[in-house]
Amino acid sequence: MAKVTVQEINELRQMTGAGMMDCKKALTEAEGDKDKAIQILREKGLATQAKKAGRVAAEGLALSVVNADHTVGAVVEVNIETDFAAKNPKFKEFVEAVAQTVIENDPADLEALNSTVISGGTRTVAEELQELFLSIRENMKIRRFARLSGDAVVGYVHQGGQAGALVAAKTEAGAHPAVLEALKDCNFQVAAMHPEFLRREDVPQSRVDAEKEIIMKQMEEDPKMASKPENVRAQIAQGKLGSLYSEICLLEQSFVKEPKETVKQYIESRAKEAGAAIEITGYECFELGEGIEKKADDFAAEVASMIG
């Protein structure tokens, strides 16, 4: 049997767009004959993925999954070309399995995740994705993931996968119902209000300085404020920074369910019910397709290219 080299595998991969392992298997089966290997890949439907790879995958699912004792959770976003395909049960099962794989293996990055054996399976995540392509025939991509752990972790999925959120906390109360309810509401807050930071101490000083400079310039242009001494204006500017924190910091935002209190105050009230302090240690929120530029399909042009 002819020995397959890495260079041959890479060349076949560039020619067909198929995965590394699939190219290796095809070359081995074809005893090193590239044309025969391409034919094998075509028969399996793997060589066609190269054409699909250029299409924008902006639909899909953003899901969060938490383990049984609410101590570890993962949120993932997996993209696919169409909303119709995103509703395929096999696609959802794959996304859930990817999230479970993140929980169980704590991969360092996307490359590590793709090379990890998928939860409950025997193939790697990348290989499982390739198998799924054979069934769905749409370009798919694991775009991002995050993993949080703590004394209590709660996830939230918005509108069946349009957004996935995750909140973790440190507390001696563990998975007390009041704790889980508090974290669930924090997920709603995160998904609705998109805080940039957890607390004001996390805001970079450069961001604070820039905001303060804007406030100072606004006062200089206001005749009533411009007449005040600079030290007085500086104190006023410092006070106005409070509104910045209430916009961008989770704990200082007005609670969406009760705007008269902050998220921090709400958590403290839940902590009393739980009988132990609740400290939010982290949160994540992925909005499906966020930042992806969707390409408008020109159906007529596509049909014309197929005829041509």
Backbone torsions as a table, in degrees:
resi	resn	phi	psi	omega
1	MET	NA	129.9	-178.9
2	ALA	-65.5	138.8	179.5
3	LYS	-81.2	130.5	-178.8
4	VAL	-91.0	127.7	-179.9
5	THR	-94.7	161.5	179.0
6	VAL	-62.8	-37.6	-179.9
7	GLN	-62.9	-41.6	179.2
8	GLU	-65.0	-40.3	179.2
9	ILE	-63.4	-44.4	-178.8
10	ASN	-65.0	-39.4	179.1
11	GLU	-63.9	-43.2	179.5
12	LEU	-65.9	-35.8	179.4
13	ARG	-64.2	-42.5	179.4
14	GLN	-67.2	-32.8	-178.8
15	MET	-74.7	-32.6	-172.2
16	THR	-113.1	-23.5	-176.1
17	GLY	80.7	4.3	179.7
18	ALA	-78.3	166.1	-179.1
19	GLY	-72.2	161.6	-177.3
20	MET	-59.2	-47.6	-177.7
21	MET	-65.7	-37.5	179.1
22	ASP	-66.8	-38.6	178.3
23	CYS	-66.3	-40.8	179.4
24	LYS	-63.1	-45.1	179.9
25	LYS	-63.5	-41.9	-178.9
26	ALA	-65.5	-42.1	179.0
27	LEU	-66.3	-39.1	178.3
28	THR	-64.1	-44.0	179.4
29	GLU	-65.5	-34.4	-178.9
30	ALA	-88.3	3.3	-179.7
31	GLU	55.0	41.5	174.5
32	GLY	87.5	-4.0	-179.8
33	ASP	-79.4	110.8	-174.4
34	LYS	-63.1	-44.5	-179.4
35	ASP	-61.2	-41.4	179.2
36	LYS	-67.6	-36.8	178.9
37	ALA	-64.5	-40.3	177.6
38	ILE	-62.3	-41.9	178.8
39	GLN	-62.2	-41.2	178.5
40	ILE	-61.4	-44.3	179.5
41	LEU	-65.1	-38.6	178.4
42	ARG	-64.3	-41.0	-179.7
43	GLU	-63.2	-32.7	179.4
44	LYS	-86.2	-5.9	179.0
45	GLY	80.9	10.3	-176.2
46	LEU	-84.0	-30.6	-177.0
47	ALA	-71.4	-17.1	-178.3
48	THR	-77.9	-13.3	-176.3
49	GLN	-66.2	-24.0	179.1
50	ALA	-59.8	-37.7	178.5
51	LYS	-69.4	-34.7	-179.1
52	LYS	-73.2	-28.9	-172.0
53	ALA	-60.4	-23.8	180.0
54	GLY	-79.5	-10.4	-178.5
55	ARG	-82.4	145.8	-178.6
56	VAL	-76.1	126.9	176.3
57	ALA	-104.9	95.9	-175.9
58	ALA	-116.6	-9.5	175.1
59	GLU	-90.3	-168.9	177.8
60	GLY	129.9	-145.7	-178.3
61	LEU	-141.3	142.3	169.8
62	ALA	-117.7	110.9	-174.6
63	LEU	-126.0	150.5	172.5
64	SER	-122.6	140.6	-179.4
65	VAL	-132.3	140.9	-179.9
66	VAL	-126.6	144.3	-179.4
67	ASN	-71.1	173.5	-171.1
68	ALA	-61.1	-35.2	-177.3
69	ASP	-98.2	12.5	175.9
70	HIS	58.0	41.6	177.5
71	THR	-113.7	-17.6	179.3
72	VAL	-140.0	137.8	178.6
73	GLY	-141.5	161.1	177.4
74	ALA	-140.0	145.2	174.2
75	VAL	-125.4	133.5	-177.8
76	VAL	-133.9	153.9	171.3
77	GLU	-125.2	122.1	176.3
78	VAL	-121.2	125.2	-176.0
79	ASN	-100.6	151.7	177.8
80	ILE	-146.7	165.6	-171.7
81	GLU	-68.6	-44.4	-172.4
82	THR	-123.7	152.4	177.4
83	ASP	-64.1	-34.0	179.0
84	PHE	-60.8	-47.0	-179.9
85	ALA	-68.0	-29.7	179.7
86	ALA	-64.7	-21.8	-179.7
87	LYS	-89.1	-1.7	178.0
88	ASN	-64.4	126.6	-178.7
89	PRO	-55.2	-35.4	-179.8
90	LYS	-65.6	-36.7	179.0
91	PHE	-66.8	-44.4	179.5
92	LYS	-63.4	-41.0	177.9
93	GLU	-60.6	-39.3	178.9
94	PHE	-64.2	-46.3	-179.0
95	VAL	-61.8	-42.9	178.6
96	GLU	-63.3	-39.6	179.2
97	ALA	-66.7	-36.2	177.4
98	VAL	-63.4	-44.8	178.7
99	ALA	-61.6	-41.4	179.1
100	GLN	-65.8	-34.8	177.4
101	THR	-64.7	-39.0	177.3
102	VAL	-62.9	-43.4	179.2
103	ILE	-60.7	-46.8	-173.6
104	GLU	-75.7	-31.9	-171.8
105	ASN	-113.1	-15.9	179.7
106	ASP	49.0	57.9	-179.4
107	PRO	-64.6	148.3	-176.6
108	ALA	-73.1	-33.8	-177.7
109	ASP	-158.4	-175.7	-177.8
110	LEU	-63.5	-37.1	179.4
111	GLU	-62.6	-44.0	178.9
112	ALA	-65.8	-39.5	179.0
113	LEU	-62.3	-45.9	-178.0
114	ASN	-63.1	-27.6	-178.7
115	SER	-93.6	1.1	179.5
116	THR	-88.6	142.0	176.4
117	VAL	-64.7	128.7	-175.2
118	ILE	-67.6	146.6	-178.6
119	SER	-56.5	127.7	177.8
120	GLY	77.6	6.5	-177.6
121	GLY	-126.5	-171.4	179.6
122	THR	-119.5	-15.5	179.0
123	ARG	-95.8	161.7	175.5
124	THR	-72.7	167.1	178.3
125	VAL	-59.0	-42.9	-179.7
126	ALA	-63.2	-41.6	179.6
127	GLU	-67.4	-37.5	178.8
128	GLU	-67.1	-36.7	176.9
129	LEU	-63.7	-40.5	178.8
130	GLN	-64.4	-40.3	177.7
131	GLU	-64.3	-38.5	179.9
132	LEU	-66.1	-35.3	177.6
133	PHE	-58.8	-38.4	-179.9
134	LEU	-60.6	-29.8	-179.0
135	SER	-87.1	-43.0	-173.9
136	ILE	-93.8	-31.5	178.8
137	ARG	60.8	40.4	172.8
138	GLU	-133.7	148.5	177.6
139	ASN	-62.2	130.8	-179.8
140	MET	-131.1	151.6	-178.8
141	LYS	-153.5	129.6	171.3
142	ILE	-79.8	109.5	-171.6
143	ARG	-84.5	-43.5	-176.2
144	ARG	-164.0	162.2	175.8
145	PHE	-154.2	160.2	175.4
146	ALA	-146.0	150.8	-178.9
147	ARG	-132.5	132.1	177.5
148	LEU	-127.1	146.0	175.8
149	SER	-134.7	159.0	-179.2
150	GLY	174.1	-173.1	177.5
151	ASP	-69.4	-26.4	176.5
152	ALA	-149.8	132.2	179.1
153	VAL	-135.2	133.5	-179.9
154	VAL	-132.9	139.2	178.7
155	GLY	-112.2	165.8	179.6
156	TYR	-150.1	134.8	176.9
157	VAL	-117.8	122.6	-176.3
158	HIS	-95.2	129.0	175.2
159	GLN	49.4	49.4	173.8
160	GLY	67.2	16.9	176.9
161	GLY	124.6	10.9	176.2
162	GLN	-74.2	-22.6	175.9
163	ALA	-156.3	147.8	176.9
164	GLY	-129.4	133.4	-178.6
165	ALA	-129.2	159.3	-176.9
166	LEU	-150.8	134.0	178.6
167	VAL	-133.3	135.4	-179.9
168	ALA	-121.3	150.1	-178.8
169	ALA	-142.4	157.3	173.5
170	LYS	-106.2	124.1	-179.2
171	THR	-164.7	141.5	177.2
172	GLU	-74.7	-11.7	179.8
173	ALA	-79.5	-11.9	179.1
174	GLY	60.0	-136.3	-177.4
175	ALA	-88.6	45.4	175.6
176	HIS	-64.2	141.7	-179.7
177	PRO	-50.4	-38.8	179.9
178	ALA	-67.4	-34.0	178.1
179	VAL	-68.5	-47.9	-179.8
180	LEU	-62.0	-37.8	178.2
181	GLU	-66.3	-40.3	179.0
182	ALA	-63.1	-43.2	-179.1
183	LEU	-70.6	-34.0	175.9
184	LYS	-61.5	-44.5	179.1
185	ASP	-67.6	-32.8	176.6
186	CYS	-66.1	-34.1	175.3
187	ASN	-62.1	-43.5	177.0
188	PHE	-58.9	-42.8	-178.9
189	GLN	-61.6	-48.1	-178.9
190	VAL	-61.8	-45.0	-178.8
191	ALA	-67.2	-33.6	-176.2
192	ALA	-86.3	-39.1	-170.4
193	MET	-107.5	-8.6	174.9
194	HIS	49.2	57.2	178.0
195	PRO	-64.8	145.4	-179.4
196	GLU	-88.7	-26.7	-176.6
197	PHE	-138.0	160.4	179.0
198	LEU	-77.5	-51.0	-178.2
199	ARG	-136.6	166.9	-176.0
200	ARG	-64.2	-27.9	179.1
201	GLU	-65.9	-19.0	-179.4
202	ASP	-84.4	-12.7	-178.5
203	VAL	-73.6	125.4	-179.9
204	PRO	-59.0	143.3	-179.3
205	GLN	-61.1	-32.2	178.9
206	SER	-61.6	-36.5	179.0
207	ARG	-69.1	-41.4	178.8
208	VAL	-64.4	-45.0	-179.2
209	ASP	-62.5	-41.3	-179.6
210	ALA	-65.2	-41.6	179.2
211	GLU	-66.5	-40.4	179.9
212	LYS	-64.6	-37.6	179.0
213	GLU	-65.3	-37.9	178.4
214	ILE	-64.6	-43.9	-179.8
215	ILE	-63.4	-42.1	-179.5
216	MET	-63.6	-41.0	179.7
217	LYS	-67.1	-36.4	177.6
218	GLN	-63.5	-38.4	179.6
219	MET	-71.2	-32.8	178.6
220	GLU	-65.2	-30.7	-179.8
221	GLU	-86.2	-8.5	177.8
222	ASP	-95.5	113.8	-176.3
223	PRO	-52.5	-40.0	-179.1
224	LYS	-67.1	-38.9	-178.2
225	MET	-81.8	-33.1	-177.4
226	ALA	-62.8	-27.6	-178.9
227	SER	-76.3	-12.6	-178.8
228	LYS	-80.3	151.2	178.1
229	PRO	-58.4	151.7	-176.7
230	GLU	-61.3	-38.0	-179.1
231	ASN	-66.2	-32.0	178.0
232	VAL	-69.9	-43.3	178.6
233	ARG	-62.9	-35.0	178.9
234	ALA	-64.7	-39.5	178.4
235	GLN	-66.3	-40.6	178.6
236	ILE	-64.2	-42.4	179.5
237	ALA	-61.1	-41.0	179.1
238	GLN	-61.3	-38.9	178.9
239	GLY	-67.6	-37.4	-179.1
240	LYS	-70.9	-18.1	178.1
241	LEU	-64.6	-20.1	178.6
242	GLY	-59.1	-33.9	179.7
243	SER	-69.2	-29.7	176.5
244	LEU	-65.3	-48.3	-179.6
245	TYR	-61.9	-36.7	-178.7
246	SER	-71.2	-15.6	177.9
247	GLU	-91.6	-41.0	-170.1
248	ILE	-106.4	-9.6	-178.2
249	CYS	-107.5	123.5	-176.5
250	LEU	-51.7	-52.2	-174.1
251	LEU	-66.4	-20.5	-177.7
252	GLU	-103.1	-2.4	176.7
253	GLN	-71.2	154.0	172.9
254	SER	-68.9	133.6	-177.8
255	PHE	-67.9	127.6	-173.7
256	VAL	-61.5	-29.4	-178.9
257	LYS	-85.7	-20.3	178.5
258	GLU	-149.6	84.1	-174.1
259	PRO	-56.9	-17.9	-178.9
260	LYS	-73.6	-14.7	178.6
261	GLU	-122.7	155.5	178.1
262	THR	-82.8	167.0	177.1
263	VAL	-61.3	-39.0	179.1
264	LYS	-61.0	-43.7	179.3
265	GLN	-65.2	-38.6	178.1
266	TYR	-63.0	-45.0	179.9
267	ILE	-61.6	-39.7	178.9
268	GLU	-63.0	-36.9	178.8
269	SER	-68.5	-36.2	176.6
270	ARG	-69.7	-34.7	179.5
271	ALA	-62.2	-38.4	178.2
272	LYS	-62.7	-39.6	179.1
273	GLU	-66.8	-35.5	-178.7
274	ALA	-80.8	-18.3	179.6
275	GLY	81.3	16.6	179.2
276	ALA	-160.2	152.3	-179.7
277	ALA	-63.9	147.9	176.5
278	ILE	-122.2	116.8	179.4
279	GLU	-113.9	113.8	177.0
280	ILE	-68.8	124.3	-176.9
281	THR	-106.1	-17.1	179.6
282	GLY	-177.0	159.5	176.7
283	TYR	-152.9	156.5	176.3
284	GLU	-142.7	148.8	175.0
285	CYS	-150.1	122.1	177.5
286	PHE	-111.4	124.3	172.9
287	GLU	-97.1	131.1	-176.6
288	LEU	-57.9	127.0	175.8
289	GLY	73.1	8.2	-178.7
290	GLU	-59.9	122.2	177.9
291	GLY	85.9	-4.7	178.7
292	ILE	-90.8	126.9	178.7
293	GLU	-84.0	113.1	-179.0
294	LYS	-77.5	134.1	-179.9
295	LYS	-91.5	127.2	179.0
296	ALA	-72.8	126.6	-179.1
297	ASP	-77.8	130.1	173.9
298	ASP	-99.2	92.4	-174.0
299	PHE	-60.7	-42.2	-179.4
300	ALA	-61.6	-43.2	-179.5
301	ALA	-65.9	-38.0	-180.0
302	GLU	-64.5	-43.6	179.2
303	VAL	-65.1	-41.6	-179.3
304	ALA	-62.1	-39.8	179.5
305	SER	-67.2	-33.1	179.1
306	MET	-70.2	-39.7	179.2
307	ILE	-68.0	-39.4	-178.5
308	GLY	-68.8	NA	NA
